[in-house]
Amino acid sequence: MKKEIKFEEALERLAEINEKLESEEISLDDSIKLFKEGLELSKLCQKKLDEAKLEIEKVEIDWIGG
């Protein structure tokens, strides 16, 4: 089972991947692996942002209604 990583950790890793893909001489296979990892991290970040948005909306509804 994969360890759940925090949003900030995922963003930091995405930045590292982006830097490697833009600046380093890496093989095509390694580029594809990094690209796939980046896509997964991107999905994870979007999921966490969506969850945070829902949580904020719930708090706002409770505050307005309460």
Helices and strands as residue ranges (DSSP letters): H 7-23, H 28-65
